[in-house]
Each structure stands twice: as C-alpha cells, then as structure tokens.
Amino acid sequence: KFKRNSESYATELLHTKINHFHLLLHQIKICSFLSCFFVFNHIFLRVKLFCSMQE
C-alpha cells in the first residue's frame, strides 16, 4: 500500500513539474514575442525618423 502511494506521489510530482515547465515555456514564448515586437517597433521608428530627417 505504501509503495503505491509513493508511486502515485511520484507521478503527481512529475505531472506538476511538467505543468510548471509548460507554463514556463509559454511565458518564455510570450516574452520573446514581445521583445521581438519592441525591437522591430524601435527599428521601424528609427528608420522613419532617419527618413524624415533625410527629406
């Protein structure tokens, strides 16, 4: 009986670890997407500014 309990505890622990990992991956994806967006936005504004100064 004790062995089965420890096994179910281990699988539960594994599942929570996997869930945390998935959440972490999701957050990393969102962060990278946002940083890419900000970098592109920054470059776009710089180019726009540069072009307007050239005129």
N, C-alpha and C positions, 0 to 999 in steps of 0.2 A: 504493500500500500504506500509506504513512504517513497519507494523508488518511483512509482507512477506520479506521485505528487511532485517530486523533484524534476521529473521529465517534463510534466506539463508546465512547471515554473520556468524551465529552460526554454521551452518553445514560446511561452509568453514573453520572456525576456527577449528572445530573438525577434519576435514579431514587433515588439516596441522599438527595438533597435532599428529594424528595417523601416518602420514608420518614421522614426526620427530622421533616418538617412534620406528618405523620400522628401520629407519636409525641407531638409537642408538643401537637397538638390533643387527643389522648387524655388527656394529663396535665392540660391546662387544664380539660377536661370533668370529670375526677375531682376536681380541686381546687375547682372551682366547686360541684360537687355536695356535697363535704364542707363547704365554707364555708356553703352554704345549710343543710345539716343542722345545723351547730353553731349558726347564728343562730336557726333555728326552735327548737332544743332550749333555747337560752338564753332566748328569749322565753317558751316554754312554762313553764320553771322559774320565771321572774319572775312570770308570771300566777298560777301555782299558789301561789307564796309570798304574793302580794298577796291572793289569795282566802282563803288560810288565815289571814292577818292580819285580814281583814275579819270573820271569824266571831266 
